[in-house]
Amino acid sequence: MWNYVELKHEGGIAIVHLNRPDKHNSLTTPMLLELIACGEYLKSDHKIRAVIVTGNGPSFCSGMDLKAVMAGGRLARFLSFLPLWKPTMNRYQKVSMVWRTLSVPVIAAIHGNCFGAGLQIALGADIRVATPNSKLSIMESNWGLVPDMGGTVLLRELLPKDQAMELTFSGRVLGAHEAKELGLITHVAESPLDAARQLCKEFETQSPDAIAAGKRLLVSAWSASNSSSLRLERLWQRRIIGRPNQAIAVKRRLGDPQQNYLNRSW
């Protein structure tokens, strides 16, 4: 379907592979657009229960391929920079933020280098699992830039401002255990893909409507005011209470494991 993104299905799990392994999955504009298209495609698939984003080859994603951008000539550079003048979310931001709009859990399985744009894509996932030897960095300052792919929205939910500033100013490369201690990643595992699969199996035992509503609730309410967060709790509870999947969850909880959840209906 795409040249730089592979999409595979394992039952109800969709696995998205960044597929530019010879370049450590560094992002070009075509690859970025394919990732966005893949995320949009998965939004409409009501049969999937979870998504895993990972990379083929030695790294998850080593960042934007700025060398490719600069080598494309003056017109290519102009077209690459033009979205920065868009008054709403641009494609560079959407490649990270699109994963938050899916109604299923999204897990980033990280290995090798996860720098700059790659880290911001990983931050767009709901959960991050990394190998012990993974290396992560907010690396934009090394190129004289700032994180501009949703990083400010995503980092503020995970790090105190002073820590985010220190990592942004320094461009320091972190190991996986240090990144976990700070809160950038969720788990460290020898095989992030297998660990992500295991998490997906846990999620599949729950109502898909409850998972979807829980994700929408937490994404919307996390940085909202108390009154807005409480309003959102009421809203999403109304959306799922009494629906078929909630009734199935009650029956399963009361000892009837033969009850099977329906596909998400919204």
GUDO-45124 format. One line per field, with one value per residue: residue in one letter; x, y, z of N, C-alpha, C, O in turn. Coordinates in steps of 0.2 Angstrom, whole numbers, plus 5000, padded with zeros to 4 digits. Layout:
REM GUDO-45124
type	c(A/...)
n_c1	c(X/...)
n_c2	c(Y/...)
n_c3	c(Z/...)
ca_c1	c(X/...)
ca_c2	c(Y/...)
ca_c3	c(Z/...)
c_c1	c(X/...)
c_c2	c(Y/...)
c_c3	c(Z/...)
o_c1	c(X/...)
o_c2	c(Y/...)
o_c3	c(Z/...)
This chain:
REM GUDO-45124
type	c(M/W/N/Y/V/E/L/K/H/E/G/G/I/A/I/V/H/L/N/R/P/D/K/H/N/S/L/T/T/P/M/L/L/E/L/I/A/C/G/E/Y/L/K/S/D/H/K/I/R/A/V/I/V/T/G/N/G/P/S/F/C/S/G/M/D/L/K/A/V/M/A/G/G/R/L/A/R/F/L/S/F/L/P/L/W/K/P/T/M/N/R/Y/Q/K/V/S/M/V/W/R/T/L/S/V/P/V/I/A/A/I/H/G/N/C/F/G/A/G/L/Q/I/A/L/G/A/D/I/R/V/A/T/P/N/S/K/L/S/I/M/E/S/N/W/G/L/V/P/D/M/G/G/T/V/L/L/R/E/L/L/P/K/D/Q/A/M/E/L/T/F/S/G/R/V/L/G/A/H/E/A/K/E/L/G/L/I/T/H/V/A/E/S/P/L/D/A/A/R/Q/L/C/K/E/F/E/T/Q/S/P/D/A/I/A/A/G/K/R/L/L/V/S/A/W/S/A/S/N/S/S/S/L/R/L/E/R/L/W/Q/R/R/I/I/G/R/P/N/Q/A/I/A/V/K/R/R/L/G/D/P/Q/Q/N/Y/L/N/R/S/W)
n_c1	c(5004/5010/5026/5036/5031/5025/5011/5005/4994/4990/4979/4968/4977/4986/5001/5012/5026/5039/5048/5062/5075/5088/5092/5091/5077/5075/5066/5058/5049/5039/5039/5034/5021/5015/5015/5006/4995/4993/4989/4977/4970/4969/4961/4948/4946/4937/4938/4951/4960/4971/4986/5003/5017/5032/5050/5058/5074/5089/5085/5072/5068/5078/5076/5071/5076/5086/5097/5092/5082/5089/5097/5088/5087/5083/5069/5063/5067/5060/5046/5046/5048/5036/5024/5026/5020/5007/4991/4985/4986/5000/5007/5019/5017/5005/5010/5014/5003/4992/4991/4985/4972/4966/4955/4959/4972/4988/5004/5021/5035/5051/5068/5086/5091/5081/5077/5074/5062/5058/5057/5047/5036/5035/5031/5019/5012/5002/5008/5025/5038/5054/5070/5084/5096/5092/5093/5088/5083/5079/5083/5083/5089/5103/5103/5100/5087/5070/5059/5046/5035/5023/5029/5029/5016/5015/5026/5024/5014/5021/5034/5041/5042/5055/5064/5060/5064/5078/5082/5078/5086/5099/5100/5104/5108/5099/5099/5089/5085/5087/5078/5066/5066/5064/5052/5049/5048/5038/5040/5055/5061/5068/5063/5054/5043/5037/5034/5025/5015/5010/5004/4994/4986/4981/4973/4964/4955/4946/4932/4930/4923/4924/4938/4941/4933/4940/4952/4949/4944/4955/4965/4958/4955/4967/4975/4966/4955/4948/4934/4931/4937/4929/4917/4920/4921/4908/4902/4908/4905/4892/4891/4894/4888/4876/4876/4878/4892/4895/4886/4890/4903/4899/4893/4903/4912/4904/4906/4904/4912/4911/4905/4907/4915/4908/4912/4919/4908/4908)
n_c2	c(4994/5006/5014/5017/5013/5000/4990/4978/4965/4957/4947/4956/4967/4980/4982/4994/4998/5008/5010/5012/5006/5006/5019/5021/5024/5037/5052/5057/5068/5061/5049/5054/5058/5046/5040/5048/5045/5032/5032/5039/5030/5019/5024/5022/5009/4998/4986/4983/4982/4987/4997/4995/5004/5004/5001/4996/4987/4994/5005/5014/5027/5039/5053/5068/5068/5079/5081/5076/5084/5097/5093/5094/5105/5123/5125/5113/5114/5126/5122/5112/5120/5128/5123/5128/5140/5138/5142/5132/5115/5108/5096/5091/5091/5084/5071/5066/5069/5062/5049/5050/5053/5041/5028/5018/5009/5015/5010/5013/5004/5004/5004/5005/5020/5035/5049/5067/5070/5057/5054/5062/5057/5045/5050/5053/5042/5031/5024/5019/5008/5002/4996/4991/4996/5007/5024/5040/5056/5074/5082/5093/5105/5103/5105/5118/5121/5120/5109/5104/5096/5093/5092/5101/5100/5086/5084/5091/5084/5074/5078/5088/5106/5112/5101/5097/5109/5108/5096/5100/5112/5106/5095/5083/5065/5052/5036/5022/5018/5030/5038/5032/5034/5048/5049/5049/5037/5022/5008/4997/4984/4969/4964/4975/4974/4962/4964/4974/4968/4959/4968/4973/4961/4961/4973/4969/4961/4969/4980/4987/4999/5005/5006/5015/5026/5029/5033/5044/5052/5054/5060/5072/5077/5078/5090/5099/5111/5108/5108/5106/5094/5086/5087/5081/5068/5065/5066/5056/5044/5044/5041/5027/5020/5007/5003/4989/4983/4987/4980/4967/4967/4968/4955/4947/4950/4945/4931/4925/4920/4917/4927/4938/4953/4966/4974/4990/5003/5016)
n_c3	c(5000/5004/5002/5011/5023/5032/5035/5045/5051/5066/5071/5081/5082/5075/5067/5064/5054/5052/5037/5032/5033/5030/5032/5045/5047/5045/5043/5028/5017/5009/5017/5029/5025/5022/5034/5041/5032/5035/5049/5048/5040/5049/5059/5054/5055/5063/5068/5073/5089/5095/5092/5086/5084/5076/5071/5056/5054/5061/5070/5078/5074/5067/5066/5057/5040/5036/5028/5016/5013/5012/5001/4990/4983/4980/4978/4983/4997/5000/4998/5008/5020/5019/5026/5039/5040/5040/5048/5056/5063/5055/5043/5049/5062/5063/5060/5072/5081/5076/5080/5093/5090/5087/5092/5099/5110/5107/5105/5106/5100/5104/5098/5096/5089/5093/5089/5089/5078/5078/5091/5094/5087/5094/5106/5103/5104/5115/5125/5128/5125/5127/5121/5132/5127/5119/5112/5116/5111/5112/5099/5092/5094/5091/5078/5077/5079/5085/5094/5084/5081/5087/5099/5110/5115/5119/5127/5139/5146/5151/5157/5170/5168/5169/5167/5153/5147/5150/5142/5130/5127/5128/5120/5124/5123/5129/5138/5139/5152/5160/5153/5156/5170/5170/5164/5151/5144/5146/5149/5150/5140/5134/5122/5115/5105/5108/5121/5119/5112/5122/5131/5123/5122/5135/5135/5126/5133/5138/5137/5121/5119/5132/5132/5121/5125/5137/5133/5125/5135/5144/5136/5133/5145/5153/5154/5156/5165/5182/5182/5168/5166/5175/5169/5157/5161/5165/5152/5144/5152/5150/5137/5136/5146/5149/5136/5123/5124/5137/5145/5142/5148/5161/5163/5160/5170/5181/5179/5167/5155/5142/5135/5122/5116/5106/5090/5091/5091/5088)
ca_c1	c(5000/5014/5033/5040/5027/5022/5006/5003/4989/4990/4972/4966/4983/4989/5008/5015/5033/5043/5052/5067/5080/5095/5093/5088/5070/5075/5059/5058/5042/5035/5038/5030/5014/5013/5013/4999/4989/4992/4986/4970/4967/4968/4955/4941/4946/4933/4940/4957/4959/4977/4991/5010/5022/5039/5054/5062/5081/5093/5083/5065/5068/5083/5074/5070/5082/5087/5101/5088/5078/5094/5099/5083/5087/5079/5061/5061/5067/5054/5040/5047/5047/5030/5019/5027/5016/5000/4989/4983/4991/5003/5009/5024/5014/5000/5013/5014/4997/4987/4990/4981/4965/4964/4951/4962/4978/4994/5011/5028/5040/5057/5074/5091/5090/5075/5080/5071/5056/5057/5055/5040/5031/5035/5028/5012/5009/4999/5013/5031/5042/5061/5075/5089/5101/5089/5095/5083/5085/5076/5089/5082/5094/5109/5102/5098/5080/5066/5054/5040/5031/5019/5033/5027/5010/5016/5031/5021/5011/5026/5040/5041/5045/5063/5067/5059/5069/5085/5083/5078/5092/5106/5100/5107/5106/5097/5098/5082/5083/5086/5072/5061/5066/5061/5045/5048/5045/5034/5044/5061/5061/5073/5059/5048/5038/5034/5031/5019/5010/5007/5000/4988/4982/4978/4968/4959/4951/4942/4927/4933/4920/4927/4945/4940/4931/4945/4958/4947/4943/4962/4968/4955/4955/4973/4978/4960/4953/4945/4927/4931/4938/4923/4912/4921/4920/4901/4900/4910/4902/4885/4892/4896/4884/4870/4877/4879/4898/4896/4882/4894/4908/4896/4892/4910/4914/4900/4907/4902/4918/4909/4902/4912/4913/4906/4917/4918/4902/4908)
ca_c2	c(5000/5012/5013/5018/5011/4993/4989/4971/4963/4950/4947/4963/4971/4983/4984/4999/4998/5013/5006/5015/5004/5008/5026/5022/5026/5045/5054/5061/5071/5055/5044/5057/5058/5039/5038/5051/5042/5025/5033/5040/5023/5015/5027/5020/5002/4997/4979/4983/4983/4991/4998/4996/5008/5002/5003/4990/4989/4995/5010/5016/5033/5044/5060/5070/5067/5085/5081/5075/5091/5102/5091/5094/5111/5128/5124/5108/5117/5131/5118/5109/5124/5131/5122/5131/5146/5136/5144/5127/5110/5106/5089/5089/5090/5079/5064/5064/5069/5058/5043/5052/5053/5034/5026/5012/5011/5015/5008/5013/4999/5008/5001/5009/5028/5038/5056/5072/5068/5050/5054/5066/5052/5040/5053/5053/5035/5032/5020/5018/5002/5003/4991/4994/5000/5012/5030/5045/5063/5080/5083/5098/5111/5102/5108/5125/5121/5119/5103/5108/5091/5091/5090/5105/5097/5080/5084/5094/5079/5069/5080/5095/5111/5112/5095/5098/5114/5106/5092/5104/5116/5103/5090/5077/5058/5048/5029/5020/5018/5037/5041/5029/5037/5054/5048/5049/5030/5018/5002/4995/4977/4966/4964/4979/4972/4956/4967/4978/4963/4957/4974/4973/4956/4963/4977/4965/4958/4974/4982/4992/5005/5008/5008/5021/5032/5031/5036/5051/5056/5056/5065/5078/5080/5078/5097/5104/5113/5103/5108/5103/5087/5082/5087/5076/5062/5063/5065/5049/5039/5043/5038/5020/5016/5004/5000/4982/4981/4988/4975/4961/4968/4966/4948/4943/4951/4941/4924/4922/4922/4916/4933/4941/4960/4968/4979/4997/5005/5024)
ca_c3	c(5000/5004/5000/5017/5029/5032/5039/5046/5056/5070/5074/5082/5083/5069/5068/5059/5053/5048/5033/5028/5037/5028/5034/5052/5047/5046/5040/5022/5017/5007/5022/5034/5022/5022/5041/5042/5029/5039/5055/5046/5038/5055/5062/5052/5055/5069/5070/5077/5096/5097/5086/5088/5080/5077/5065/5053/5054/5067/5074/5078/5069/5069/5065/5050/5035/5034/5022/5010/5012/5009/4994/4985/4979/4983/4978/4988/5003/5001/4999/5015/5025/5019/5031/5045/5040/5040/5054/5060/5063/5049/5042/5053/5069/5062/5060/5079/5084/5073/5084/5098/5088/5086/5098/5102/5112/5102/5109/5102/5102/5102/5098/5092/5089/5093/5090/5086/5075/5080/5098/5095/5085/5099/5112/5101/5106/5122/5129/5125/5127/5123/5123/5137/5124/5115/5114/5114/5112/5109/5096/5087/5095/5087/5071/5077/5078/5091/5093/5081/5078/5093/5105/5116/5118/5121/5133/5145/5149/5154/5161/5172/5163/5169/5163/5146/5145/5150/5137/5123/5127/5128/5114/5127/5122/5135/5138/5140/5159/5162/5150/5160/5176/5169/5162/5143/5141/5151/5151/5147/5139/5129/5116/5115/5101/5112/5127/5117/5110/5128/5133/5118/5124/5141/5133/5122/5138/5141/5132/5117/5120/5138/5130/5117/5129/5142/5129/5123/5141/5147/5131/5133/5152/5156/5155/5157/5172/5186/5180/5162/5167/5178/5164/5152/5164/5164/5145/5142/5155/5147/5130/5136/5151/5146/5129/5123/5127/5144/5148/5141/5153/5168/5163/5160/5177/5185/5179/5161/5151/5135/5132/5117/5115/5099/5088/5093/5087/5087)
c_c1	c(5004/5022/5037/5037/5024/5017/5004/4998/4990/4984/4970/4971/4985/4996/5010/5022/5035/5048/5057/5074/5087/5097/5091/5081/5070/5069/5061/5050/5038/5034/5033/5022/5011/5011/5007/4994/4988/4988/4978/4967/4965/4962/4949/4941/4943/4935/4946/4956/4965/4981/4998/5013/5029/5043/5057/5069/5083/5090/5075/5064/5073/5082/5072/5077/5083/5092/5098/5085/5083/5096/5094/5082/5082/5072/5059/5062/5061/5048/5040/5045/5040/5025/5020/5022/5009/4997/4986/4988/4993/5005/5014/5022/5009/5003/5013/5007/4991/4986/4986/4974/4962/4960/4953/4969/4984/5000/5017/5033/5047/5063/5079/5090/5083/5076/5075/5064/5054/5054/5048/5035/5030/5030/5020/5008/5006/5004/5019/5035/5049/5066/5080/5094/5098/5092/5090/5085/5080/5081/5089/5088/5101/5109/5100/5091/5076/5061/5048/5035/5026/5023/5031/5021/5011/5021/5028/5017/5015/5031/5038/5044/5052/5066/5066/5064/5076/5087/5083/5084/5098/5106/5103/5104/5105/5097/5091/5080/5083/5080/5066/5060/5063/5054/5044/5046/5042/5037/5050/5060/5066/5070/5053/5042/5034/5030/5024/5013/5006/5003/4993/4983/4978/4972/4962/4954/4945/4937/4930/4930/4923/4935/4945/4938/4936/4951/4955/4946/4950/4965/4965/4956/4961/4976/4972/4959/4949/4938/4927/4932/4933/4918/4913/4920/4913/4899/4902/4907/4895/4885/4892/4891/4878/4871/4879/4886/4899/4892/4886/4900/4905/4895/4898/4913/4911/4901/4905/4907/4916/4907/4908/4910/4912/4912/4915/4913/4903/4915)
c_c2	c(5006/5010/5013/5016/5004/4992/4981/4970/4957/4950/4954/4968/4973/4985/4988/4999/5003/5009/5009/5013/5006/5015/5027/5025/5034/5047/5059/5063/5065/5050/5047/5057/5051/5037/5042/5047/5035/5027/5035/5034/5019/5018/5025/5012/5000/4990/4979/4985/4987/4992/4998/4999/5006/5003/4996/4992/4991/5000/5011/5022/5038/5051/5062/5070/5074/5086/5080/5081/5096/5100/5092/5100/5116/5127/5119/5110/5122/5127/5114/5113/5128/5130/5125/5138/5145/5138/5138/5121/5108/5099/5087/5088/5085/5072/5061/5064/5065/5052/5044/5052/5046/5032/5020/5013/5010/5015/5009/5008/5002/5004/5006/5016/5030/5045/5061/5070/5061/5050/5057/5061/5047/5043/5054/5047/5036/5029/5019/5013/5003/4998/4995/4998/5005/5019/5035/5052/5068/5083/5089/5104/5109/5104/5115/5126/5120/5113/5106/5102/5088/5091/5094/5102/5090/5079/5086/5089/5074/5071/5087/5100/5112/5107/5095/5103/5111/5101/5095/5108/5112/5098/5083/5070/5055/5040/5028/5020/5025/5040/5038/5033/5044/5054/5048/5042/5027/5012/5001/4987/4975/4966/4969/4977/4966/4959/4971/4973/4960/4962/4974/4967/4957/4968/4974/4962/4963/4977/4988/4998/5009/5010/5015/5027/5034/5035/5043/5055/5058/5061/5072/5082/5081/5085/5102/5106/5108/5103/5105/5096/5083/5082/5082/5069/5060/5062/5058/5043/5038/5040/5030/5016/5013/5001/4993/4980/4982/4982/4968/4961/4966/4958/4944/4944/4946/4933/4921/4924/4921/4922/4937/4948/4961/4973/4985/5000/5013/5026)
c_c3	c(5000/5003/5007/5024/5028/5037/5039/5052/5059/5074/5075/5083/5076/5070/5062/5059/5049/5044/5029/5032/5036/5030/5041/5052/5048/5041/5034/5022/5014/5013/5028/5031/5023/5029/5043/5039/5032/5045/5053/5044/5044/5059/5060/5052/5062/5072/5074/5084/5099/5091/5090/5083/5081/5071/5062/5053/5061/5072/5073/5073/5072/5068/5058/5046/5032/5028/5016/5008/5009/5002/4989/4981/4983/4984/4983/4995/5005/5002/5006/5021/5025/5024/5037/5045/5040/5047/5059/5060/5056/5049/5047/5060/5068/5063/5067/5082/5082/5077/5090/5096/5086/5092/5101/5105/5107/5107/5104/5105/5099/5103/5094/5094/5089/5095/5087/5084/5077/5087/5098/5092/5091/5105/5110/5103/5113/5127/5125/5128/5123/5126/5128/5133/5119/5117/5111/5115/5109/5106/5092/5088/5092/5080/5071/5077/5085/5089/5090/5078/5084/5099/5111/5120/5122/5127/5139/5149/5153/5158/5164/5167/5163/5166/5156/5143/5144/5144/5130/5122/5125/5122/5117/5124/5128/5134/5140/5148/5162/5159/5154/5167/5175/5167/5155/5141/5147/5153/5147/5146/5134/5122/5116/5111/5105/5118/5125/5115/5117/5131/5129/5120/5131/5139/5129/5127/5140/5135/5128/5117/5126/5136/5126/5121/5134/5139/5128/5130/5144/5142/5132/5140/5155/5158/5156/5164/5175/5183/5173/5162/5170/5173/5158/5155/5163/5157/5143/5145/5152/5140/5130/5141/5148/5139/5129/5126/5134/5148/5147/5146/5160/5168/5163/5167/5182/5184/5172/5155/5143/5131/5128/5116/5108/5097/5090/5088/5085/5087)
o_c1	c(5003/5023/5042/5040/5021/5018/5002/4997/4992/4983/4969/4969/4987/4997/5010/5025/5034/5052/5056/5078/5091/5103/5089/5080/5065/5068/5064/5046/5032/5028/5029/5018/5005/5006/5003/4988/4982/4983/4974/4961/4959/4958/4944/4936/4947/4933/4947/4951/4965/4981/4999/5013/5031/5041/5059/5071/5080/5092/5072/5061/5073/5086/5072/5082/5081/5092/5099/5084/5081/5098/5096/5078/5079/5069/5054/5057/5059/5044/5035/5042/5038/5021/5015/5021/5004/5000/4985/4993/4990/5004/5014/5024/5008/5000/5014/5005/4986/4980/4983/4969/4956/4962/4950/4972/4983/5002/5017/5034/5048/5064/5077/5089/5079/5075/5071/5059/5048/5049/5044/5029/5024/5026/5016/5002/5008/5005/5019/5036/5048/5065/5081/5096/5102/5094/5087/5089/5077/5085/5094/5090/5104/5114/5098/5088/5080/5060/5045/5031/5026/5019/5031/5020/5008/5020/5030/5016/5013/5033/5034/5048/5056/5071/5071/5066/5080/5092/5086/5086/5103/5111/5106/5098/5110/5095/5088/5075/5078/5077/5061/5055/5060/5050/5038/5042/5043/5037/5051/5059/5067/5073/5048/5037/5028/5025/5019/5007/5000/4997/4988/4977/4972/4967/4957/4948/4941/4938/4933/4933/4924/4937/4949/4941/4937/4953/4959/4948/4951/4969/4969/4956/4962/4978/4973/4962/4947/4935/4922/4929/4931/4914/4909/4918/4911/4895/4898/4906/4892/4881/4890/4890/4874/4866/4881/4886/4902/4894/4886/4901/4909/4897/4899/4916/4913/4898/4904/4905/4920/4906/4913/4904/4914/4915/4909/4914/4898/4917)
o_c2	c(5011/5004/5009/5018/5003/4994/4978/4974/4952/4953/4958/4974/4969/4989/4986/5001/5004/5005/5010/5017/5007/5017/5033/5028/5036/5044/5064/5061/5064/5048/5044/5056/5051/5034/5039/5046/5033/5023/5033/5033/5016/5014/5024/5010/5000/4988/4974/4989/4990/4988/5001/4997/5007/5006/4992/4998/4989/5001/5009/5021/5040/5055/5057/5071/5076/5090/5083/5083/5099/5104/5091/5101/5115/5129/5120/5109/5122/5129/5113/5111/5131/5134/5126/5141/5149/5137/5140/5122/5107/5095/5081/5083/5081/5067/5055/5059/5063/5049/5039/5052/5045/5034/5016/5019/5006/5018/5006/5009/5002/5000/5010/5018/5028/5048/5059/5069/5060/5046/5055/5061/5045/5040/5054/5047/5041/5030/5018/5013/5003/4995/5001/5003/5008/5020/5035/5053/5067/5088/5091/5107/5114/5105/5118/5131/5119/5111/5110/5104/5082/5089/5092/5102/5089/5076/5084/5090/5070/5068/5091/5098/5112/5108/5094/5102/5113/5102/5093/5109/5114/5096/5079/5070/5054/5038/5032/5023/5027/5044/5042/5034/5047/5059/5048/5042/5028/5011/5003/4984/4979/4967/4966/4978/4967/4957/4971/4975/4959/4960/4974/4968/4955/4967/4976/4960/4961/4976/4992/5003/5015/5015/5019/5032/5040/5039/5048/5061/5064/5065/5077/5088/5085/5086/5108/5103/5103/5097/5101/5092/5077/5077/5078/5064/5054/5058/5055/5038/5033/5036/5027/5010/5017/4998/4990/4975/4978/4980/4964/4956/4962/4955/4939/4939/4944/4929/4915/4928/4923/4922/4938/4950/4957/4975/4987/4999/5016/5032)
o_c3	c(4997/5004/5007/5029/5022/5043/5034/5056/5056/5079/5070/5084/5072/5075/5056/5064/5043/5047/5022/5034/5041/5030/5043/5057/5050/5036/5034/5025/5017/5014/5030/5035/5024/5030/5046/5042/5033/5046/5057/5045/5044/5063/5065/5050/5067/5077/5078/5086/5104/5086/5095/5077/5087/5066/5066/5053/5066/5078/5068/5068/5077/5069/5054/5049/5027/5024/5011/5002/5004/4998/4983/4977/4988/4989/4986/4999/5010/5007/5009/5026/5030/5026/5041/5051/5039/5052/5064/5057/5051/5054/5049/5064/5073/5065/5068/5086/5085/5077/5093/5101/5085/5098/5105/5103/5102/5111/5098/5111/5093/5107/5090/5099/5085/5100/5082/5088/5079/5088/5102/5095/5092/5108/5114/5103/5117/5133/5119/5135/5117/5131/5128/5136/5115/5123/5106/5120/5103/5109/5089/5083/5091/5077/5065/5074/5090/5083/5094/5074/5085/5104/5117/5126/5127/5132/5144/5155/5157/5163/5161/5163/5158/5163/5152/5138/5140/5140/5125/5117/5121/5119/5113/5124/5132/5128/5143/5149/5166/5162/5154/5169/5180/5168/5152/5136/5153/5159/5141/5151/5129/5117/5118/5113/5105/5120/5129/5117/5117/5134/5132/5120/5132/5142/5130/5124/5144/5129/5130/5116/5126/5139/5128/5120/5136/5142/5129/5129/5145/5145/5132/5141/5160/5164/5156/5168/5172/5182/5172/5159/5167/5172/5156/5151/5162/5156/5140/5142/5151/5138/5126/5140/5144/5137/5134/5130/5138/5153/5152/5149/5163/5173/5167/5170/5187/5187/5172/5152/5139/5125/5131/5114/5103/5101/5092/5082/5082/5086)
